[in-house]
Amino acid sequence: MNTKHLTRIAAALTLLMSLLVLSSASISAHGGDSGIAPNGLFFVDYRNLNGGADGVALVNLDPESESFGEFLQTFELGEGVLPHHLYYNHDQSRLYNTTLAGEFLYELMVERDENGMPTITGVTPIDTGESIVGEDMFFSEDGDFFWTTFIGGLGGERDGSIGIFDAQTNELVDTIVAPEPGNPSNGQPFILYPHGISANEALGYMLVTSTAHPDLTTGIGNTVTLIDMETNEPVQTVLVAESWEDLSEPVEVLMLRDGLPSYALATTVYGGDVWIAPFDEETGRLGEFTEAFDGSANGLLVALEFYIGPGDDPESDEDQLLYVSFAVPGVVNAYSLDNLPELELVKTYQAEPGTHHFGFFLTETGREAMVIQNNLLNGEGINAGTLTIVDIHTGEQLGRLDLALDEGLMPESIESAMGNAHFLHH
């Protein structure tokens, strides 16, 4: 047995021991459901820049590990599939992947050994009916259903749909569509280019954003639509802009829940803003969206993802901040939720152009860290193609991988291989 082989075996054994130790430490410190992954193993959706198949890689992203940057598995989905978002179901027992092409929605079959080490063993395409271009997902707490936004809808120029699926069988059970009226300001609810999705099941309502046509040129939206989850009917469409002529392009929406105040937040591409609206629990309707953070006034554009993540007290799940990514110039901002509807900026984490998805984990020595994926659809100037790792308390950069340069792979999204890497996502 040669020296190189022995070195790889030693590194693998070290990683397995780290998994066991950190899993135990995480459960002890955070109650087992903190939104901080117990180690730096992450699934990374990637686009192949050299004409090969796109897919998902299992990568060690803990800079303190001897195996930092090592690809433990690469699983191909197919050429031109363009994997887009990774999602666990509600109890984190199953893993899904939306895609911009291919079959638009897949379940990744993940098996774990006795030490919890995951391996993707297969993939199952899910029948989405006539809906195309899969985007975001939401899973019911009872494990019965999940919802997926389809930004391309049924294929029309001004279209959009939401698929409702049986969460046990993955069968499509219903499709929500609501055509845009001739005058979108007339008060009639509609669904157009739905991208972001969020819900408060206790209140019985769901929100979706209106972003842009899949070709990014045919049409752009500027609204959020409220859906009654009992009837699956859209009941209200609310402007997320200064006027109906202002095509702000909302991306993600977050309907606060789990004891947080009744507000909805939305990010926008144009202006790089964060908007907020109150939700009236008695009437079941949204109030007016107002600008809570002016991105362009602060040198930021293209606001993207929402996550609720850890605050400054590592021993408390109650200490939480709102984290938001901005693709230009590439930062993650953390805001206090203590004085809503005002958003108080607490911290800014420097990343690289195209800052998009991110997740939290514990390093080998127990530092709370954040992995940041820097790429938005491989767009010029927003496609650094890197993964950067920072300490969430000090902001210090702990590590960096350039997947585009070193591997010919453009990272599209990330998720912890051990379960959700955040307290609350969308």
C-alpha positions as CSV (number, residue, x, y, z in Angstrom):
1,M,0.0,0.0,0.0
2,N,1.6,3.3,-1.1
3,T,2.1,6.4,1.1
4,K,-0.6,8.4,-0.8
5,H,-3.2,5.8,-0.2
6,L,-2.3,5.6,3.5
7,T,-2.6,9.4,3.8
8,R,-6.1,9.4,2.3
9,I,-7.2,6.6,4.7
10,A,-5.9,8.6,7.6
11,A,-7.7,11.7,6.5
12,A,-11.0,9.8,6.1
13,L,-10.7,8.4,9.6
14,T,-10.0,11.8,11.0
15,L,-13.0,13.2,9.3
16,L,-15.2,10.4,10.6
17,M,-14.0,11.0,14.2
18,S,-14.8,14.7,13.8
19,L,-18.3,13.8,12.6
20,L,-19.0,11.8,15.8
21,V,-17.5,14.4,18.2
22,L,-19.1,17.5,16.6
23,S,-22.5,15.8,16.2
24,S,-22.5,15.2,20.0
25,A,-21.2,18.7,20.8
26,S,-23.8,20.3,18.5
27,I,-26.7,18.4,20.1
28,S,-25.5,19.3,23.6
29,A,-25.0,23.0,22.9
30,H,-28.0,23.7,20.7
31,G,-30.7,21.2,21.5
32,G,-30.3,19.2,18.3
33,D,-32.3,21.7,16.1
34,S,-30.3,24.8,16.1
35,G,-29.9,25.4,12.4
36,I,-26.1,25.1,12.9
37,A,-24.8,22.0,11.1
38,P,-22.5,19.8,13.3
39,N,-19.7,19.8,10.7
40,G,-18.5,21.3,7.4
41,L,-19.8,18.6,5.1
42,F,-21.9,20.3,2.4
43,F,-23.8,19.2,-0.7
44,V,-22.9,21.7,-3.5
45,D,-25.0,22.0,-6.6
46,Y,-22.8,22.7,-9.6
47,R,-22.9,23.6,-13.3
48,N,-20.1,22.0,-15.4
49,L,-18.2,24.8,-17.2
50,N,-16.4,22.3,-19.5
51,G,-19.5,20.9,-21.2
52,G,-19.8,17.8,-19.0
53,A,-22.7,16.8,-16.8
54,D,-24.0,19.1,-14.1
55,G,-24.6,17.6,-10.7
56,V,-24.1,17.6,-6.9
57,A,-20.8,17.2,-5.0
58,L,-20.2,16.3,-1.4
59,V,-17.4,18.6,-0.2
60,N,-15.7,19.1,3.2
61,L,-15.8,22.8,3.8
62,D,-14.3,23.0,7.3
63,P,-11.0,24.9,7.0
64,E,-9.8,23.4,10.2
65,S,-10.0,19.9,8.8
66,E,-7.1,18.1,7.2
67,S,-9.5,17.2,4.4
68,F,-10.6,20.8,3.7
69,G,-11.7,21.1,0.1
70,E,-11.8,17.4,-0.6
71,F,-14.6,16.1,-2.8
72,L,-16.0,13.0,-1.1
73,Q,-18.5,12.3,-3.8
74,T,-19.6,13.7,-7.2
75,F,-23.0,12.7,-8.5
76,E,-24.0,13.6,-12.0
77,L,-27.5,14.7,-12.9
78,G,-27.0,15.3,-16.6
79,E,-25.8,17.8,-19.2
80,G,-27.6,21.1,-19.1
81,V,-29.8,20.2,-16.1
82,L,-28.7,23.3,-14.2
83,P,-29.4,22.3,-10.5
84,H,-30.7,25.3,-8.7
85,H,-31.8,24.8,-5.1
86,L,-31.3,22.0,-2.5
87,Y,-34.1,21.4,0.1
88,Y,-34.6,19.0,2.9
89,N,-38.2,17.9,3.7
90,H,-39.6,19.0,7.0
91,D,-38.1,16.2,9.1
92,Q,-34.8,16.3,7.1
93,S,-35.1,12.7,6.1
94,R,-35.3,13.3,2.3
95,L,-33.4,15.7,0.0
96,Y,-34.7,17.4,-3.1
97,N,-33.2,19.5,-5.9
98,T,-35.0,21.9,-8.1
99,T,-33.5,22.6,-11.5
100,L,-33.9,25.2,-14.3
101,A,-33.8,22.5,-17.0
102,G,-33.9,18.7,-17.2
103,E,-37.0,17.4,-15.4
104,F,-37.2,20.5,-13.2
105,L,-37.5,18.6,-9.9
106,Y,-35.7,15.6,-8.4
107,E,-35.3,13.7,-5.2
108,L,-31.8,12.7,-4.3
109,M,-31.6,9.3,-2.6
110,V,-29.2,9.7,0.3
111,E,-28.0,6.8,2.5
112,R,-25.9,7.2,5.7
113,D,-23.5,4.8,7.3
114,E,-23.4,4.0,11.0
115,N,-21.3,7.2,11.5
116,G,-23.8,9.4,9.7
117,M,-21.6,9.8,6.6
118,P,-24.0,10.5,3.7
119,T,-23.8,9.1,0.1
120,I,-26.0,9.9,-2.8
121,T,-27.1,6.6,-4.2
122,G,-29.5,7.6,-6.9
123,V,-31.9,10.3,-8.2
124,T,-35.6,10.2,-9.0
125,P,-37.1,12.7,-11.4
126,I,-40.5,14.0,-10.2
127,D,-43.4,14.5,-12.6
128,T,-44.3,18.2,-12.5
129,G,-47.1,18.0,-15.0
130,E,-47.0,20.9,-17.4
131,S,-45.1,23.1,-15.1
132,I,-41.5,24.1,-16.1
133,V,-38.4,25.7,-14.5
134,G,-38.4,24.6,-10.8
135,E,-37.4,27.2,-8.2
136,D,-38.3,27.1,-4.5
137,M,-40.0,24.6,-2.2
138,F,-41.9,24.6,1.1
139,F,-42.8,21.5,3.2
140,S,-45.7,21.2,5.5
141,E,-45.0,20.5,9.2
142,D,-47.2,17.3,9.2
143,G,-45.1,15.8,6.4
144,D,-48.1,15.5,4.1
145,F,-47.4,18.0,1.3
146,F,-44.8,20.2,-0.4
147,W,-45.2,23.1,-2.7
148,T,-42.9,24.1,-5.5
149,T,-42.8,27.3,-7.5
150,F,-42.4,27.1,-11.3
151,I,-41.2,30.3,-12.7
152,G,-42.0,29.2,-16.2
153,G,-45.5,28.2,-15.3
154,L,-47.1,26.2,-18.1
155,G,-44.9,27.8,-20.8
156,G,-46.6,31.1,-21.6
157,E,-44.9,34.5,-21.9
158,R,-46.6,35.8,-18.8
159,D,-47.2,32.7,-16.8
160,G,-46.4,31.0,-13.5
161,S,-47.6,28.0,-11.4
162,I,-47.2,26.4,-8.0
163,G,-47.3,22.6,-7.8
164,I,-48.7,20.8,-4.8
165,F,-47.2,17.4,-4.2
166,D,-47.8,14.4,-1.9
167,A,-44.8,14.5,0.3
168,Q,-44.8,10.7,0.8
169,T,-45.2,9.6,-2.9
170,N,-43.9,12.8,-4.7
171,E,-47.1,12.6,-6.7
172,L,-48.4,15.9,-8.2
173,V,-51.9,16.4,-6.6
174,D,-52.8,20.0,-7.7
175,T,-51.4,23.0,-9.6
176,I,-52.2,26.6,-8.7
177,V,-52.5,29.1,-11.5
178,A,-54.0,32.5,-11.6
179,P,-53.7,34.5,-14.8
180,E,-52.5,38.1,-14.7
181,P,-55.4,40.6,-15.4
182,G,-55.2,43.2,-18.1
183,N,-54.7,45.8,-15.4
184,P,-52.6,44.2,-12.6
185,S,-53.4,47.1,-10.3
186,N,-57.1,46.4,-10.3
187,G,-57.0,44.3,-7.1
188,Q,-57.5,40.9,-8.7
189,P,-54.9,38.4,-7.3
190,F,-52.6,36.7,-9.8
191,I,-49.5,34.6,-10.0
192,L,-46.7,35.6,-12.4
193,Y,-43.2,34.2,-12.6
194,P,-43.3,32.8,-9.0
195,H,-39.9,32.3,-7.4
196,G,-39.8,32.8,-3.7
197,I,-42.2,30.9,-1.4
198,S,-42.9,31.0,2.3
199,A,-45.7,30.2,4.6
200,N,-47.1,30.4,8.1
201,E,-49.1,27.2,8.5
202,A,-50.4,28.3,11.9
203,L,-52.1,31.2,10.2
204,G,-53.0,29.2,7.1
205,Y,-51.4,31.4,4.5
206,M,-48.6,31.2,1.9
207,L,-46.7,33.9,-0.1
208,V,-45.0,33.8,-3.5
209,T,-43.0,36.4,-5.3
210,S,-43.2,37.6,-8.9
211,T,-39.7,37.7,-10.2
212,A,-38.9,37.4,-13.9
213,H,-39.5,35.2,-17.0
214,P,-37.0,32.3,-17.2
215,D,-35.2,34.0,-20.1
216,L,-34.7,37.1,-17.9
217,T,-35.9,39.4,-20.7
218,T,-39.5,38.6,-21.7
219,G,-41.1,40.0,-18.5
220,I,-40.4,41.2,-15.0
221,G,-42.6,41.2,-11.9
222,N,-43.0,43.5,-8.9
223,T,-45.5,41.8,-6.5
224,V,-46.1,39.2,-3.8
225,T,-49.2,37.1,-3.8
226,L,-51.0,35.7,-0.8
227,I,-52.5,32.2,-1.0
228,D,-55.1,30.7,1.3
229,M,-53.6,27.3,2.1
230,E,-57.0,25.7,2.9
231,T,-58.5,26.5,-0.5
232,N,-55.3,26.9,-2.5
233,E,-56.7,30.1,-3.9
234,P,-54.8,33.3,-4.3
235,V,-56.6,36.0,-2.3
236,Q,-54.4,39.1,-2.5
237,T,-51.6,40.5,-4.7
238,V,-49.5,43.3,-3.2
239,L,-47.1,45.7,-4.9
240,V,-43.4,45.4,-3.7
241,A,-42.2,48.6,-5.4
242,E,-42.8,52.4,-5.4
243,S,-45.3,52.1,-8.4
244,W,-46.7,49.6,-10.8
245,E,-44.3,50.9,-13.4
246,D,-41.3,50.2,-11.1
247,L,-40.3,46.6,-12.0
248,S,-38.4,45.8,-8.8
249,E,-38.1,42.0,-9.4
250,P,-38.8,40.5,-6.0
251,V,-36.7,37.3,-5.4
252,E,-37.4,35.7,-2.0
253,V,-40.1,36.2,0.5
254,L,-40.1,35.3,4.2
255,M,-43.3,35.0,6.2
256,L,-42.2,35.2,9.8
257,R,-43.4,32.4,12.1
258,D,-42.3,30.3,15.1
259,G,-43.0,33.0,17.6
260,L,-41.7,35.9,15.5
261,P,-43.9,39.0,14.8
262,S,-46.4,38.8,12.0
263,Y,-44.5,40.4,9.1
264,A,-43.6,39.5,5.6
265,L,-40.2,40.4,4.0
266,A,-39.2,40.5,0.4
267,T,-35.9,41.0,-1.4
268,T,-35.6,42.7,-4.8
269,V,-33.0,42.6,-7.6
270,Y,-33.5,46.2,-8.7
271,G,-32.4,48.6,-5.9
272,G,-31.1,45.7,-3.9
273,D,-33.7,46.4,-1.3
274,V,-35.4,44.6,1.6
275,W,-39.2,45.4,1.9
276,I,-41.5,44.6,4.8
277,A,-45.3,44.4,5.2
278,P,-47.4,43.7,8.3
279,F,-49.8,40.7,8.2
280,D,-53.1,41.2,9.9
281,E,-54.0,37.9,11.6
282,E,-57.6,38.9,12.1
283,T,-58.4,39.8,8.5
284,G,-55.8,37.4,6.9
285,R,-54.4,40.1,4.7
286,L,-51.1,41.9,4.1
287,G,-50.6,45.6,4.6
288,E,-48.5,47.8,2.3
289,F,-44.9,46.9,1.6
290,T,-42.5,49.6,2.6
291,E,-38.7,49.8,2.2
292,A,-36.9,48.5,5.3
293,F,-33.4,48.6,3.8
294,D,-32.3,50.7,0.8
295,G,-29.6,48.6,-0.8
296,S,-28.4,51.1,-3.5
297,A,-28.1,53.8,-0.9
298,N,-25.7,51.6,0.9
299,G,-23.7,50.5,-2.1
300,L,-25.5,47.1,-2.5
301,L,-27.5,45.6,-5.4
302,V,-29.4,42.4,-6.1
303,A,-30.7,41.3,-2.7
304,L,-31.4,37.6,-2.7
305,E,-31.7,35.0,0.1
306,F,-33.3,35.2,3.6
307,Y,-32.2,32.9,6.4
308,I,-32.8,33.2,10.1
309,G,-29.5,32.2,11.8
310,P,-27.6,32.4,15.0
311,G,-27.0,35.6,17.0
312,D,-24.1,36.5,19.3
313,D,-25.0,34.0,22.1
314,P,-23.8,30.5,21.0
315,E,-25.7,28.9,23.8
316,S,-29.2,30.3,22.9
317,D,-31.5,29.3,20.1
318,E,-33.6,32.3,21.0
319,D,-30.8,34.7,20.0
320,Q,-31.4,34.9,16.2
321,L,-30.6,37.3,13.4
322,L,-32.0,37.8,9.9
323,Y,-29.3,37.2,7.3
324,V,-29.6,38.5,3.8
325,S,-27.3,38.0,0.8
326,F,-26.4,40.7,-1.8
327,A,-24.8,39.6,-5.0
328,V,-23.2,43.1,-5.7
329,P,-20.5,43.6,-4.6
330,G,-20.9,40.3,-2.6
331,V,-21.8,40.5,1.1
332,V,-24.1,39.0,3.7
333,N,-25.8,41.4,6.0
334,A,-27.2,40.4,9.5
335,Y,-30.1,42.4,10.9
336,S,-31.8,42.5,14.3
337,L,-35.4,41.4,14.5
338,D,-36.0,43.1,17.8
339,N,-37.6,46.4,16.5
340,L,-39.7,45.4,13.4
341,P,-40.7,46.9,11.1
342,E,-37.3,48.6,11.4
343,L,-34.3,46.5,10.4
344,E,-31.2,47.3,12.4
345,L,-28.0,46.3,10.6
346,V,-25.8,44.4,13.0
347,K,-23.0,42.9,10.9
348,T,-21.7,42.8,7.4
349,Y,-19.7,39.8,6.1
350,Q,-17.5,40.3,3.1
351,A,-17.8,37.7,0.4
352,E,-17.3,37.9,-3.4
353,P,-19.4,38.9,-6.5
354,G,-22.5,36.8,-6.8
355,T,-23.1,36.1,-3.1
356,H,-26.2,33.9,-3.0
357,H,-26.8,30.9,-0.7
358,F,-25.1,30.3,2.6
359,G,-25.3,28.0,5.6
360,F,-24.0,27.7,9.2
361,F,-21.8,25.0,10.7
362,L,-19.4,24.2,13.6
363,T,-15.7,23.8,12.8
364,E,-13.6,21.1,14.3
365,T,-12.8,23.3,17.3
366,G,-16.4,24.4,17.7
367,R,-16.2,27.9,16.0
368,E,-19.5,29.0,14.5
369,A,-18.9,29.5,10.8
370,M,-20.8,30.4,7.7
371,V,-20.2,29.0,4.2
372,I,-21.1,31.5,1.4
373,Q,-21.7,30.5,-2.2
374,N,-20.7,33.2,-4.6
375,N,-22.4,32.9,-7.9
376,L,-25.8,33.9,-9.4
377,L,-26.7,32.0,-12.6
378,N,-23.2,32.4,-13.9
379,G,-24.0,36.1,-14.8
380,E,-21.2,38.3,-15.8
381,G,-19.7,40.2,-12.8
382,I,-21.8,38.1,-10.3
383,N,-20.1,34.7,-10.9
384,A,-17.0,34.6,-8.7
385,G,-17.4,30.8,-8.6
386,T,-16.1,30.5,-5.1
387,L,-17.1,29.2,-1.6
388,T,-15.9,31.4,1.2
389,I,-16.0,30.5,4.9
390,V,-16.2,33.1,7.6
391,D,-16.4,33.2,11.4
392,I,-19.9,34.6,12.2
393,H,-18.7,36.3,15.4
394,T,-15.5,38.0,14.1
395,G,-16.1,38.1,10.4
396,E,-12.7,36.7,9.8
397,Q,-12.3,34.7,6.6
398,L,-11.3,31.2,7.6
399,G,-11.1,29.6,4.1
400,R,-11.8,29.8,0.4
401,L,-12.3,27.4,-2.5
402,D,-12.3,28.5,-6.1
403,L,-14.4,25.8,-7.7
404,A,-14.7,27.5,-11.0
405,L,-10.9,28.0,-11.5
406,D,-9.7,24.8,-9.8
407,E,-12.4,22.3,-10.7
408,G,-14.2,23.8,-13.8
409,L,-17.4,23.7,-11.7
410,M,-19.6,26.7,-11.0
411,P,-21.3,26.4,-7.6
412,E,-25.1,27.0,-7.9
413,S,-26.3,26.4,-4.3
414,I,-25.3,24.7,-1.1
415,E,-26.9,22.8,1.8
416,S,-25.4,21.0,4.8
417,A,-25.1,17.3,4.2
418,M,-26.2,16.7,7.8
419,G,-29.5,18.6,7.7
420,N,-30.7,22.2,7.4
421,A,-27.8,24.7,8.0
422,H,-30.1,27.5,9.2
423,F,-32.9,28.2,11.7
424,L,-35.5,29.3,9.1
425,H,-35.3,29.4,5.3
426,H,-37.9,31.4,3.5
